[in-house]
Amino acid sequence: MRTLKHPSREEIQLTDVFHALSDPTRLAIVQNLGDAHEQSCSGLNIPMAKSTLSHHLKVLRDAGLTHTRVEGTHRLMSLRREDLDARFPGLMDVVLRTAPVS
Amino acid sequence: MRTLKHPSREEIQLTDVFHALSDPTRLAIVQNLGDAHEQSCSGLNIPMAKSTLSHHLKVLRDAGLTHTRVEGTHRLMSLRREDLDARFPGLMDVVLRTAPVS
């Protein structure tokens, strides 16, 4: 099975997390994922070219915000809530309870 | 007295705040300001060309993170803690209690 590279918990940097969240689409993806289980790309319901969406998902993954599991032809995303709460307690609470970007 | 433009509380956007905080120097400035009173540029103790520092301070001001008061030839900065707490409760607590960027 192909696996994707993810930073370890200790490697997650606050400035990288802020950069990833500074884009309205990426912030919306994180808010959509929320505390839900895994979601597929189509489940995110973001109307956007696949290549653009893939870029945003890579930025989120590289920053340590999301985990992507490859299952066959599907990619299943989830928020790394436990890692983020351990690194920056309270941050995800703020992000998820702020009204989604309009 | 010359006054600088600042966004109103309602105009402060979460993505702009995250963009401003995604740079290690700007994050350090915000953490230096903390809950302190006003600080001058020199008080920030950031070893950097004045023009570069001015740029960073403008990004912070435009995002609504800081307020700059012009007094003669001095500029005095402060964190807009009350506005930020009203817009994004808990965010500044997280930012200020996270260990400064090394």
N, CA and C atoms of all chains as a GROMACS GRO file, in nm:
protein
  612
    1MET      N    1   0.084  -0.120   0.000
    1MET     CA    2   0.000   0.000   0.000
    1MET      C    3   0.088   0.125   0.000
    2ARG      N    4   0.052   0.220  -0.082
    2ARG     CA    5   0.129   0.343  -0.088
    2ARG      C    6   0.098   0.427   0.036
    3THR      N    7   0.203   0.476   0.095
    3THR     CA    8   0.178   0.563   0.210
    3THR      C    9   0.233   0.702   0.181
    4LEU      N   10   0.173   0.801   0.240
    4LEU     CA   11   0.215   0.939   0.217
    4LEU      C   12   0.296   0.986   0.337
    5LYS      N   13   0.382   1.082   0.311
    5LYS     CA   14   0.468   1.133   0.417
    5LYS      C   15   0.391   1.233   0.505
    6HIS      N   16   0.404   1.215   0.634
    6HIS     CA   17   0.344   1.308   0.729
    6HIS      C   18   0.449   1.350   0.830
    7PRO      N   19   0.448   1.475   0.875
    7PRO     CA   20   0.542   1.512   0.982
    7PRO      C   21   0.501   1.443   1.112
    8SER      N   22   0.602   1.412   1.194
    8SER     CA   23   0.571   1.356   1.325
    8SER      C   24   0.508   1.465   1.412
    9ARG      N   25   0.448   1.425   1.524
    9ARG     CA   26   0.387   1.523   1.614
    9ARG      C   27   0.485   1.633   1.652
   10GLU      N   28   0.608   1.592   1.683
   10GLU     CA   29   0.709   1.687   1.729
   10GLU      C   30   0.754   1.784   1.619
   11GLU      N   31   0.735   1.741   1.496
   11GLU     CA   32   0.779   1.825   1.384
   11GLU      C   33   0.677   1.932   1.346
   12ILE      N   34   0.557   1.924   1.400
   12ILE     CA   35   0.452   2.020   1.362
   12ILE      C   36   0.487   2.158   1.420
   13GLN      N   37   0.495   2.258   1.332
   13GLN     CA   38   0.532   2.393   1.372
   13GLN      C   39   0.411   2.486   1.367
   14LEU      N   40   0.401   2.572   1.467
   14LEU     CA   41   0.287   2.663   1.476
   14LEU      C   42   0.276   2.753   1.352
   15THR      N   43   0.392   2.802   1.303
   15THR     CA   44   0.387   2.891   1.186
   15THR      C   45   0.339   2.816   1.061
   16ASP      N   46   0.376   2.689   1.048
   16ASP     CA   47   0.327   2.609   0.934
   16ASP      C   48   0.176   2.588   0.944
   17VAL      N   49   0.129   2.563   1.065
   17VAL     CA   50  -0.015   2.544   1.087
   17VAL      C   51  -0.089   2.673   1.052
   18PHE      N   52  -0.035   2.788   1.095
   18PHE     CA   53  -0.100   2.916   1.064
   18PHE      C   54  -0.098   2.942   0.913
   19HIS      N   55   0.014   2.910   0.848
   19HIS     CA   56   0.020   2.929   0.702
   19HIS      C   57  -0.089   2.843   0.635
   20ALA      N   58  -0.099   2.719   0.675
   20ALA     CA   59  -0.199   2.630   0.614
   20ALA      C   60  -0.341   2.684   0.634
   21LEU      N   61  -0.365   2.744   0.749
   21LEU     CA   62  -0.500   2.792   0.782
   21LEU      C   63  -0.526   2.933   0.729
   22SER      N   64  -0.428   2.994   0.666
   22SER     CA   65  -0.446   3.132   0.619
   22SER      C   66  -0.518   3.140   0.485
   23ASP      N   67  -0.551   3.026   0.428
   23ASP     CA   68  -0.626   3.022   0.302
   23ASP      C   69  -0.770   2.980   0.332
   24PRO      N   70  -0.868   3.057   0.280
   24PRO     CA   71  -1.009   3.027   0.311
   24PRO      C   72  -1.051   2.885   0.275
   25THR      N   73  -1.001   2.832   0.162
   25THR     CA   74  -1.038   2.696   0.122
   25THR      C   75  -0.984   2.594   0.222
   26ARG      N   76  -0.858   2.612   0.259
   26ARG     CA   77  -0.798   2.516   0.352
   26ARG      C   78  -0.864   2.525   0.490
   27LEU      N   79  -0.895   2.648   0.532
   27LEU     CA   80  -0.964   2.664   0.660
   27LEU      C   81  -1.100   2.593   0.655
   28ALA      N   82  -1.170   2.606   0.541
   28ALA     CA   83  -1.300   2.542   0.526
   28ALA      C   84  -1.286   2.389   0.528
   29ILE      N   85  -1.180   2.336   0.467
   29ILE     CA   86  -1.160   2.191   0.468
   29ILE      C   87  -1.141   2.142   0.612
   30VAL      N   88  -1.058   2.214   0.686
   30VAL     CA   89  -1.033   2.175   0.826
   30VAL      C   90  -1.163   2.182   0.907
   31GLN      N   91  -1.241   2.288   0.885
   31GLN     CA   92  -1.367   2.302   0.958
   31GLN      C   93  -1.466   2.193   0.915
   32ASN      N   94  -1.463   2.152   0.788
   32ASN     CA   95  -1.547   2.043   0.740
   32ASN      C   96  -1.507   1.910   0.803
   33LEU      N   97  -1.378   1.889   0.812
   33LEU     CA   98  -1.330   1.763   0.871
   33LEU      C   99  -1.371   1.758   1.018
   34GLY      N  100  -1.348   1.866   1.086
   34GLY     CA  101  -1.386   1.879   1.226
   34GLY      C  102  -1.348   1.755   1.305
   35ASP      N  103  -1.437   1.711   1.388
   35ASP     CA  104  -1.408   1.593   1.469
   35ASP      C  105  -1.464   1.469   1.402
   36ALA      N  106  -1.507   1.485   1.276
   36ALA     CA  107  -1.563   1.369   1.206
   36ALA      C  108  -1.455   1.265   1.186
   37HIS      N  109  -1.497   1.153   1.143
   37HIS     CA  110  -1.408   1.041   1.110
   37HIS      C  111  -1.341   1.078   0.979
   38GLU      N  112  -1.295   0.983   0.909
   38GLU     CA  113  -1.229   1.009   0.780
   38GLU      C  114  -1.329   1.056   0.676
   39GLN      N  115  -1.280   1.142   0.588
   39GLN     CA  116  -1.364   1.185   0.476
   39GLN      C  117  -1.287   1.171   0.347
   40SER      N  118  -1.360   1.138   0.242
   40SER     CA  119  -1.297   1.132   0.109
   40SER      C  120  -1.299   1.270   0.048
   41CYS      N  121  -1.224   1.290  -0.060
   41CYS     CA  122  -1.221   1.419  -0.130
   41CYS      C  123  -1.362   1.462  -0.167
   42SER      N  124  -1.439   1.370  -0.223
   42SER     CA  125  -1.574   1.405  -0.267
   42SER      C  126  -1.663   1.438  -0.147
   43GLY      N  127  -1.635   1.374  -0.033
   43GLY     CA  128  -1.714   1.401   0.087
   43GLY      C  129  -1.692   1.541   0.140
   44LEU      N  130  -1.578   1.600   0.104
   44LEU     CA  131  -1.547   1.736   0.151
   44LEU      C  132  -1.638   1.839   0.084
   45ASN      N  133  -1.687   1.802  -0.035
   45ASN     CA  134  -1.784   1.888  -0.105
   45ASN      C  135  -1.728   2.027  -0.133
   46ILE      N  136  -1.606   2.031  -0.182
   46ILE     CA  137  -1.542   2.158  -0.220
   46ILE      C  138  -1.542   2.166  -0.372
   47PRO      N  139  -1.620   2.256  -0.429
   47PRO     CA  140  -1.628   2.265  -0.575
   47PRO      C  141  -1.503   2.333  -0.631
   48MET      N  142  -1.415   2.253  -0.688
   48MET     CA  143  -1.283   2.305  -0.726
   48MET      C  144  -1.212   2.202  -0.813
   49ALA      N  145  -1.125   2.250  -0.901
   49ALA     CA  146  -1.048   2.158  -0.986
   49ALA      C  147  -0.971   2.060  -0.898
   50LYS      N  148  -0.964   1.936  -0.943
   50LYS     CA  149  -0.902   1.831  -0.862
   50LYS      C  150  -0.757   1.864  -0.828
   51SER      N  151  -0.684   1.923  -0.925
   51SER     CA  152  -0.542   1.953  -0.902
   51SER      C  153  -0.526   2.061  -0.794
   52THR      N  154  -0.617   2.160  -0.796
   52THR     CA  155  -0.611   2.267  -0.695
   52THR      C  156  -0.642   2.211  -0.557
   53LEU      N  157  -0.744   2.127  -0.552
   53LEU     CA  158  -0.781   2.065  -0.425
   53LEU      C  159  -0.666   1.979  -0.373
   54SER      N  160  -0.602   1.904  -0.463
   54SER     CA  161  -0.488   1.819  -0.424
   54SER      C  162  -0.377   1.902  -0.362
   55HIS      N  163  -0.353   2.019  -0.422
   55HIS     CA  164  -0.249   2.108  -0.367
   55HIS      C  165  -0.285   2.150  -0.224
   56HIS      N  166  -0.409   2.194  -0.206
   56HIS     CA  167  -0.451   2.237  -0.071
   56HIS      C  168  -0.439   2.122   0.029
   57LEU      N  169  -0.475   2.003  -0.014
   57LEU     CA  170  -0.468   1.888   0.078
   57LEU      C  171  -0.323   1.855   0.113
   58LYS      N  172  -0.233   1.877   0.018
   58LYS     CA  173  -0.092   1.852   0.046
   58LYS      C  174  -0.037   1.954   0.146
   59VAL      N  175  -0.077   2.080   0.130
   59VAL     CA  176  -0.032   2.184   0.225
   59VAL      C  177  -0.079   2.149   0.367
   60LEU      N  178  -0.204   2.106   0.377
   60LEU     CA  179  -0.259   2.070   0.508
   60LEU      C  180  -0.185   1.949   0.567
   61ARG      N  181  -0.156   1.852   0.482
   61ARG     CA  182  -0.086   1.730   0.527
   61ARG      C  183   0.057   1.764   0.569
   62ASP      N  184   0.126   1.842   0.486
   62ASP     CA  185   0.266   1.879   0.516
   62ASP      C  186   0.278   1.961   0.644
   63ALA      N  187   0.175   2.039   0.673
   63ALA     CA  188   0.177   2.122   0.794
   63ALA      C  189   0.145   2.040   0.919
   64GLY      N  190   0.096   1.917   0.897
   64GLY     CA  191   0.062   1.831   1.010
   64GLY      C  192  -0.082   1.845   1.057
   65LEU      N  193  -0.164   1.916   0.980
   65LEU     CA  194  -0.304   1.934   1.021
   65LEU      C  195  -0.389   1.812   0.993
   66THR      N  196  -0.360   1.746   0.881
   66THR     CA  197  -0.445   1.632   0.843
   66THR      C  198  -0.362   1.507   0.818
   67HIS      N  199  -0.430   1.395   0.830
   67HIS     CA  200  -0.370   1.266   0.794
   67HIS      C  201  -0.446   1.211   0.675
   68THR      N  202  -0.372   1.161   0.577
   68THR     CA  203  -0.435   1.102   0.459
   68THR      C  204  -0.401   0.955   0.451
   69ARG      N  205  -0.506   0.873   0.440
   69ARG     CA  206  -0.487   0.729   0.428
   69ARG      C  207  -0.527   0.691   0.286
   70VAL      N  208  -0.438   0.619   0.218
   70VAL     CA  209  -0.467   0.576   0.082
   70VAL      C  210  -0.528   0.438   0.088
   71GLU      N  211  -0.647   0.425   0.031
   71GLU     CA  212  -0.711   0.294   0.028
   71GLU      C  213  -0.758   0.270  -0.116
   72GLY      N  214  -0.683   0.189  -0.186
   72GLY     CA  215  -0.713   0.164  -0.327
   72GLY      C  216  -0.698   0.295  -0.403
   73THR      N  217  -0.804   0.334  -0.470
   73THR     CA  218  -0.797   0.459  -0.548
   73THR      C  219  -0.848   0.577  -0.465
   74HIS      N  220  -0.884   0.551  -0.341
   74HIS     CA  221  -0.941   0.657  -0.258
   74HIS      C  222  -0.838   0.712  -0.160
   75ARG      N  223  -0.858   0.838  -0.128
   75ARG     CA  224  -0.777   0.900  -0.023
   75ARG      C  225  -0.873   0.945   0.087
   76LEU      N  226  -0.844   0.903   0.206
   76LEU     CA  227  -0.933   0.935   0.318
   76LEU      C  228  -0.859   1.026   0.415
   77MET      N  229  -0.920   1.142   0.438
   77MET     CA  230  -0.857   1.245   0.521
   77MET      C  231  -0.920   1.253   0.660
   78SER      N  232  -0.835   1.284   0.756
   78SER     CA  233  -0.887   1.314   0.890
   78SER      C  234  -0.800   1.421   0.954
   79LEU      N  235  -0.860   1.492   1.050
   79LEU     CA  236  -0.787   1.595   1.124
   79LEU      C  237  -0.698   1.525   1.228
   80ARG      N  238  -0.574   1.571   1.244
   80ARG     CA  239  -0.485   1.511   1.344
   80ARG      C  240  -0.512   1.577   1.480
   81ARG      N  241  -0.633   1.562   1.526
   81ARG     CA  242  -0.679   1.634   1.643
   81ARG      C  243  -0.594   1.608   1.767
   82GLU      N  244  -0.562   1.480   1.787
   82GLU     CA  245  -0.488   1.444   1.908
   82GLU      C  246  -0.347   1.507   1.907
   83ASP      N  247  -0.281   1.500   1.791
   83ASP     CA  248  -0.147   1.558   1.778
   83ASP      C  249  -0.152   1.710   1.794
   84LEU      N  250  -0.252   1.773   1.733
   84LEU     CA  251  -0.262   1.919   1.738
   84LEU      C  252  -0.296   1.966   1.880
   85ASP      N  253  -0.384   1.892   1.946
   85ASP     CA  254  -0.419   1.929   2.084
   85ASP      C  255  -0.298   1.915   2.177
   86ALA      N  256  -0.214   1.814   2.147
   86ALA     CA  257  -0.096   1.793   2.230
   86ALA      C  258   0.006   1.905   2.207
   87ARG      N  259   0.022   1.946   2.083
   87ARG     CA  260   0.122   2.048   2.050
   87ARG      C  261   0.074   2.189   2.087
   88PHE      N  262  -0.052   2.220   2.053
   88PHE     CA  263  -0.103   2.357   2.072
   88PHE      C  264  -0.242   2.352   2.137
   89PRO      N  265  -0.244   2.325   2.266
   89PRO     CA  266  -0.372   2.306   2.334
   89PRO      C  267  -0.467   2.424   2.313
   90GLY      N  268  -0.586   2.394   2.270
   90GLY     CA  269  -0.688   2.498   2.255
   90GLY      C  270  -0.701   2.552   2.114
   91LEU      N  271  -0.599   2.535   2.032
   91LEU     CA  272  -0.601   2.596   1.898
   91LEU      C  273  -0.714   2.541   1.811
   92MET      N  274  -0.728   2.410   1.808
   92MET     CA  275  -0.832   2.352   1.722
   92MET      C  276  -0.972   2.386   1.772
   93ASP      N  277  -0.986   2.401   1.903
   93ASP     CA  278  -1.116   2.445   1.958
   93ASP      C  279  -1.153   2.580   1.897
   94VAL      N  280  -1.057   2.670   1.895
   94VAL     CA  281  -1.082   2.804   1.839
   94VAL      C  282  -1.115   2.794   1.690
   95VAL      N  283  -1.036   2.718   1.617
   95VAL     CA  284  -1.054   2.707   1.472
   95VAL      C  285  -1.190   2.646   1.438
   96LEU      N  286  -1.229   2.543   1.510
   96LEU     CA  287  -1.353   2.472   1.476
   96LEU      C  288  -1.478   2.545   1.523
   97ARG      N  289  -1.464   2.628   1.627
   97ARG     CA  290  -1.585   2.696   1.674
   97ARG      C  291  -1.603   2.833   1.609
   98THR      N  292  -1.502   2.878   1.534
   98THR     CA  293  -1.518   3.004   1.461
   98THR      C  294  -1.607   2.979   1.340
   99ALA      N  295  -1.698   3.070   1.315
   99ALA     CA  296  -1.791   3.053   1.204
   99ALA      C  297  -1.714   3.028   1.075
  100PRO      N  298  -1.759   2.929   0.995
  100PRO     CA  299  -1.692   2.903   0.869
  100PRO      C  300  -1.682   3.030   0.784
  101VAL      N  301  -1.576   3.038   0.709
  101VAL     CA  302  -1.553   3.153   0.622
  101VAL      C  303  -1.664   3.158   0.517
  102SER      N  304  -1.718   3.275   0.497
  102SER     CA  305  -1.829   3.286   0.401
  102SER      C  306  -1.774   3.311   0.261
  103MET      N  307  -0.187   6.538   1.412
  103MET     CA  308  -0.111   6.414   1.431
  103MET      C  309  -0.147   6.315   1.322
  104ARG      N  310  -0.045   6.254   1.268
  104ARG     CA  311  -0.069   6.156   1.164
  104ARG      C  312  -0.127   6.028   1.227
  105THR      N  313  -0.229   5.977   1.164
  105THR     CA  314  -0.286   5.851   1.215
  105THR      C  315  -0.274   5.745   1.108
  106LEU      N  316  -0.260   5.622   1.151
  106LEU     CA  317  -0.248   5.511   1.057
  106LEU      C  318  -0.382   5.438   1.046
  107LYS      N  319  -0.401   5.374   0.931
  107LYS     CA  320  -0.527   5.304   0.907
  107LYS      C  321  -0.526   5.167   0.977
  108HIS      N  322  -0.633   5.140   1.046
  108HIS     CA  323  -0.649   5.010   1.111
  108HIS      C  324  -0.786   4.954   1.073
  109PRO      N  325  -0.796   4.824   1.053
  109PRO     CA  326  -0.930   4.767   1.029
  109PRO      C  327  -1.014   4.777   1.156
  110SER      N  328  -1.144   4.792   1.138
  110SER     CA  329  -1.233   4.790   1.255
  110SER      C  330  -1.240   4.648   1.310
  111ARG      N  331  -1.292   4.633   1.430
  111ARG     CA  332  -1.303   4.501   1.491
  111ARG      C  333  -1.377   4.404   1.398
  112GLU      N  334  -1.485   4.452   1.339
  112GLU     CA  335  -1.568   4.366   1.255
  112GLU      C  336  -1.498   4.326   1.126
  113GLU      N  337  -1.400   4.405   1.085
  113GLU     CA  338  -1.329   4.375   0.960
  113GLU      C  339  -1.216   4.273   0.977
  114ILE      N  340  -1.183   4.241   1.100
  114ILE     CA  341  -1.071   4.148   1.122
  114ILE      C  342  -1.112   4.007   1.079
  115GLN      N  343  -1.034   3.950   0.988
  115GLN     CA  344  -1.064   3.817   0.934
  115GLN      C  345  -0.966   3.713   0.989
  116LEU      N  346  -1.021   3.596   1.022
  116LEU     CA  347  -0.938   3.490   1.079
  116LEU      C  348  -0.824   3.450   0.986
  117THR      N  349  -0.852   3.442   0.854
  117THR     CA  350  -0.746   3.401   0.760
  117THR      C  351  -0.635   3.507   0.753
  118ASP      N  352  -0.671   3.635   0.763
  118ASP     CA  353  -0.568   3.741   0.766
  118ASP      C  354  -0.482   3.730   0.892
  119VAL      N  355  -0.548   3.701   1.003
  119VAL     CA  356  -0.475   3.685   1.130
  119VAL      C  357  -0.378   3.568   1.120
  120PHE      N  358  -0.426   3.455   1.063
  120PHE     CA  359  -0.339   3.338   1.047
  120PHE      C  360  -0.223   3.369   0.953
  121HIS      N  361  -0.252   3.443   0.845
  121HIS     CA  362  -0.142   3.479   0.753
  121HIS      C  363  -0.037   3.561   0.826
  122ALA      N  364  -0.082   3.659   0.902
  122ALA     CA  365   0.012   3.746   0.974
  122ALA      C  366   0.097   3.665   1.072
  123LEU      N  367   0.037   3.563   1.134
  123LEU     CA  368   0.108   3.484   1.235
  123LEU      C  369   0.189   3.369   1.176
  124SER      N  370   0.184   3.353   1.044
  124SER     CA  371   0.253   3.240   0.980
  124SER      C  372   0.402   3.269   0.958
  125ASP      N  373   0.444   3.388   0.993
  125ASP     CA  374   0.586   3.424   0.980
  125ASP      C  375   0.650   3.427   1.118
  126PRO      N  376   0.763   3.358   1.137
  126PRO     CA  377   0.826   3.349   1.269
  126PRO      C  378   0.856   3.486   1.332
  127THR      N  379   0.899   3.583   1.250
  127THR     CA  380   0.929   3.716   1.305
  127THR      C  381   0.802   3.783   1.356
  128ARG      N  382   0.696   3.776   1.277
  128ARG     CA  383   0.570   3.840   1.320
  128ARG      C  384   0.511   3.771   1.441
  129LEU      N  385   0.522   3.637   1.445
  129LEU     CA  386   0.472   3.565   1.562
  129LEU      C  387   0.551   3.608   1.686
  130ALA      N  388   0.683   3.624   1.669
  130ALA     CA  389   0.768   3.666   1.781
  130ALA      C  390   0.730   3.807   1.827
  131ILE      N  391   0.700   3.896   1.734
  131ILE     CA  392   0.660   4.032   1.771
  131ILE      C  393   0.533   4.028   1.855
  132VAL      N  394   0.435   3.950   1.809
  132VAL     CA  395   0.308   3.940   1.882
  132VAL      C  396   0.332   3.881   2.021
  133GLN      N  397   0.418   3.779   2.029
  133GLN     CA  398   0.445   3.718   2.159
  133GLN      C  399   0.522   3.816   2.248
  134ASN      N  400   0.607   3.899   2.188
  134ASN     CA  401   0.679   4.001   2.265
  134ASN      C  402   0.584   4.108   2.319
  135LEU      N  403   0.489   4.146   2.235
  135LEU     CA  404   0.394   4.249   2.278
  135LEU      C  405   0.309   4.194   2.393
  136GLY      N  406   0.260   4.073   2.374
  136GLY     CA  407   0.181   4.006   2.477
  136GLY      C  408   0.077   4.098   2.535
  137ASP      N  409   0.064   4.091   2.665
  137ASP     CA  410  -0.034   4.176   2.732
  137ASP      C  411   0.030   4.305   2.781
  138ALA      N  412   0.152   4.328   2.736
  138ALA     CA  413   0.221   4.449   2.781
  138ALA      C  414   0.149   4.571   2.728
  139HIS      N  415   0.191   4.681   2.776
  139HIS     CA  416   0.142   4.810   2.732
  139HIS      C  417   0.203   4.836   2.596
  140GLU      N  418   0.207   4.954   2.556
  140GLU     CA  419   0.265   4.989   2.425
  140GLU      C  420   0.416   4.967   2.425
  141GLN      N  421   0.466   4.930   2.310
  141GLN     CA  422   0.610   4.915   2.294
  141GLN      C  423   0.655   4.989   2.170
  142SER      N  424   0.774   5.044   2.177
  142SER     CA  425   0.832   5.109   2.060
  142SER      C  426   0.903   5.003   1.977
  143CYS      N  427   0.939   5.039   1.853
  143CYS     CA  428   1.012   4.947   1.766
  143CYS      C  429   1.138   4.897   1.836
  144SER      N  430   1.212   4.989   1.896
  144SER     CA  431   1.338   4.949   1.958
  144SER      C  432   1.312   4.858   2.078
  145GLY      N  433   1.199   4.881   2.145
  145GLY     CA  434   1.164   4.799   2.260
  145GLY      C  435   1.135   4.655   2.222
  146LEU      N  436   1.098   4.633   2.096
  146LEU     CA  437   1.068   4.498   2.050
  146LEU      C  438   1.194   4.413   2.042
  147ASN      N  439   1.309   4.484   2.027
  147ASN     CA  440   1.437   4.413   2.030
  147ASN      C  441   1.446   4.305   1.922
  148ILE      N  442   1.404   4.340   1.801
  148ILE     CA  443   1.414   4.247   1.688
  148ILE      C  444   1.529   4.295   1.599
  149PRO      N  445   1.639   4.219   1.594
  149PRO     CA  446   1.755   4.263   1.515
  149PRO      C  447   1.728   4.243   1.366
  150MET      N  448   1.698   4.351   1.297
  150MET     CA  449   1.650   4.340   1.159
  150MET      C  450   1.653   4.478   1.095
  151ALA      N  451   1.672   4.481   0.962
  151ALA     CA  452   1.671   4.609   0.891
  151ALA      C  453   1.538   4.679   0.917
  152LYS      N  454   1.545   4.812   0.932
  152LYS     CA  455   1.426   4.888   0.968
  152LYS      C  456   1.314   4.871   0.865
  153SER      N  457   1.351   4.865   0.736
  153SER     CA  458   1.248   4.853   0.632
  153SER      C  459   1.176   4.718   0.641
  154THR      N  460   1.252   4.614   0.672
  154THR     CA  461   1.192   4.480   0.685
  154THR      C  462   1.099   4.476   0.805
  155LEU      N  463   1.146   4.534   0.915
  155LEU     CA  464   1.063   4.539   1.035
  155LEU      C  465   0.936   4.619   1.010
  156SER      N  466   0.950   4.731   0.938
  156SER     CA  467   0.833   4.813   0.906
  156SER      C  468   0.730   4.733   0.826
  157HIS      N  469   0.779   4.653   0.733
  157HIS     CA  470   0.688   4.569   0.654
  157HIS      C  471   0.611   4.472   0.744
  158HIS      N  472   0.684   4.406   0.832
  158HIS     CA  473   0.618   4.311   0.923
  158HIS      C  474   0.515   4.381   1.011
  159LEU      N  475   0.550   4.499   1.058
  159LEU     CA  476   0.458   4.572   1.146
  159LEU      C  477   0.333   4.615   1.069
  160LYS      N  478   0.348   4.645   0.941
  160LYS     CA  479   0.233   4.682   0.859
  160LYS      C  480   0.141   4.561   0.838
  161VAL      N  481   0.201   4.445   0.814
  161VAL     CA  482   0.119   4.323   0.794
  161VAL      C  483   0.037   4.296   0.921
  162LEU      N  484   0.102   4.310   1.036
  162LEU     CA  485   0.032   4.287   1.164
  162LEU      C  486  -0.080   4.388   1.184
  163ARG      N  487  -0.051   4.514   1.150
  163ARG     CA  488  -0.151   4.621   1.166
  163ARG      C  489  -0.269   4.600   1.071
  164ASP      N  490  -0.238   4.570   0.943
  164ASP     CA  491  -0.343   4.551   0.843
  164ASP      C  492  -0.432   4.431   0.877
  165ALA      N  493  -0.373   4.330   0.941
  165ALA     CA  494  -0.452   4.211   0.976
  165ALA      C  495  -0.538   4.236   1.100
  166GLY      N  496  -0.512   4.346   1.169
  166GLY     CA  497  -0.591   4.379   1.289
  166GLY      C  498  -0.532   4.325   1.417
  167LEU      N  499  -0.408   4.274   1.409
  167LEU     CA  500  -0.347   4.218   1.530
  167LEU      C  501  -0.292   4.324   1.623
  168THR      N  502  -0.239   4.432   1.562
  168THR     CA  503  -0.175   4.534   1.645
  168THR      C  504  -0.231   4.673   1.616
  169HIS      N  505  -0.215   4.758   1.714
  169HIS     CA  506  -0.250   4.899   1.697
  169HIS      C  507  -0.122   4.980   1.707
  170THR      N  508  -0.105   5.073   1.616
  170THR     CA  509   0.014   5.159   1.618
  170THR      C  510  -0.028   5.303   1.642
  171ARG      N  511   0.033   5.362   1.743
  171ARG     CA  512   0.006   5.501   1.775
  171ARG      C  513   0.132   5.581   1.741
  172VAL      N  514   0.111   5.689   1.663
  172VAL     CA  515   0.225   5.772   1.624
  172VAL      C  516   0.236   5.887   1.724
  173GLU      N  517   0.353   5.900   1.782
  173GLU     CA  518   0.374   6.010   1.877
  173GLU      C  519   0.506   6.076   1.842
  174GLY      N  520   0.495   6.188   1.775
  174GLY     CA  521   0.617   6.255   1.728
  174GLY      C  522   0.686   6.166   1.626
  175THR      N  523   0.813   6.136   1.653
  175THR     CA  524   0.888   6.050   1.561
  175THR      C  525   0.880   5.903   1.604
  176HIS      N  526   0.804   5.877   1.709
  176HIS     CA  527   0.797   5.740   1.759
  176HIS      C  528   0.668   5.670   1.717
  177ARG      N  529   0.677   5.540   1.704
  177ARG     CA  530   0.558   5.459   1.681
  177ARG      C  531   0.546   5.362   1.797
  178LEU      N  532   0.430   5.362   1.857
  178LEU     CA  533   0.408   5.277   1.973
  178LEU      C  534   0.305   5.170   1.940
  179MET      N  535   0.346   5.046   1.954
  179MET     CA  536   0.261   4.933   1.916
  179MET      C  537   0.200   4.864   2.038
  180SER      N  538   0.079   4.815   2.017
  180SER     CA  539   0.018   4.732   2.120
  180SER      C  540  -0.067   4.625   2.051
  181LEU      N  541  -0.088   4.516   2.122
  181LEU     CA  542  -0.172   4.408   2.072
  181LEU      C  543  -0.318   4.449   2.089
  182ARG      N  544  -0.402   4.423   1.988
  182ARG     CA  545  -0.545   4.458   2.000
  182ARG      C  546  -0.618   4.343   2.071
  183ARG      N  547  -0.577   4.319   2.192
  183ARG     CA  548  -0.623   4.202   2.267
  183ARG      C  549  -0.775   4.196   2.281
  184GLU      N  550  -0.833   4.312   2.313
  184GLU     CA  551  -0.978   4.314   2.337
  184GLU      C  552  -1.056   4.282   2.208
  185ASP      N  553  -1.013   4.342   2.098
  185ASP     CA  554  -1.079   4.316   1.969
  185ASP      C  555  -1.061   4.170   1.927
  186LEU      N  556  -0.941   4.118   1.945
  186LEU     CA  557  -0.913   3.980   1.903
  186LEU      C  558  -0.988   3.880   1.989
  187ASP      N  559  -0.996   3.908   2.119
  187ASP     CA  560  -1.070   3.818   2.208
  187ASP      C  561  -1.219   3.818   2.175
  188ALA      N  562  -1.268   3.936   2.132
  188ALA     CA  563  -1.410   3.946   2.098
  188ALA      C  564  -1.440   3.870   1.968
  189ARG      N  565  -1.348   3.880   1.872
  189ARG     CA  566  -1.369   3.815   1.743
  189ARG      C  567  -1.342   3.665   1.749
  190PHE      N  568  -1.231   3.626   1.811
  190PHE     CA  569  -1.188   3.485   1.811
  190PHE      C  570  -1.150   3.444   1.953
  191PRO      N  571  -1.250   3.420   2.037
  191PRO     CA  572  -1.221   3.391   2.178
  191PRO      C  573  -1.124   3.273   2.194
  192GLY      N  574  -1.022   3.297   2.270
  192GLY     CA  575  -0.927   3.189   2.301
  192GLY      C  576  -0.803   3.189   2.212
  193LEU      N  577  -0.812   3.252   2.096
  193LEU     CA  578  -0.699   3.243   2.002
  193LEU      C  579  -0.571   3.305   2.059
  194MET      N  580  -0.583   3.424   2.114
  194MET     CA  581  -0.462   3.490   2.165
  194MET      C  582  -0.404   3.416   2.286
  195ASP      N  583  -0.491   3.353   2.364
  195ASP     CA  584  -0.441   3.271   2.476
  195ASP      C  585  -0.348   3.164   2.421
  196VAL      N  586  -0.392   3.097   2.313
  196VAL     CA  587  -0.310   2.991   2.253
  196VAL      C  588  -0.179   3.047   2.200
  197VAL      N  589  -0.189   3.157   2.127
  197VAL     CA  590  -0.069   3.216   2.063
  197VAL      C  591   0.032   3.260   2.169
  198LEU      N  592  -0.016   3.322   2.275
  198LEU     CA  593   0.076   3.378   2.375
  198LEU      C  594   0.134   3.272   2.469
  199ARG      N  595   0.060   3.161   2.488
  199ARG     CA  596   0.116   3.060   2.580
  199ARG      C  597   0.200   2.956   2.507
  200THR      N  598   0.199   2.961   2.372
  200THR     CA  599   0.286   2.868   2.298
  200THR      C  600   0.428   2.920   2.305
  201ALA      N  601   0.521   2.830   2.328
  201ALA     CA  602   0.661   2.868   2.342
  201ALA      C  603   0.704   2.950   2.221
  202PRO      N  604   0.774   3.060   2.245
  202PRO     CA  605   0.823   3.140   2.134
  202PRO      C  606   0.900   3.056   2.034
  203VAL      N  607   0.891   3.097   1.910
  203VAL     CA  608   0.960   3.027   1.802
  203VAL      C  609   1.110   3.037   1.824
  204SER      N  610   1.179   2.926   1.813
  204SER     CA  611   1.324   2.928   1.836
  204SER      C  612   1.398   2.963   1.707
   0.00000   0.00000   0.00000
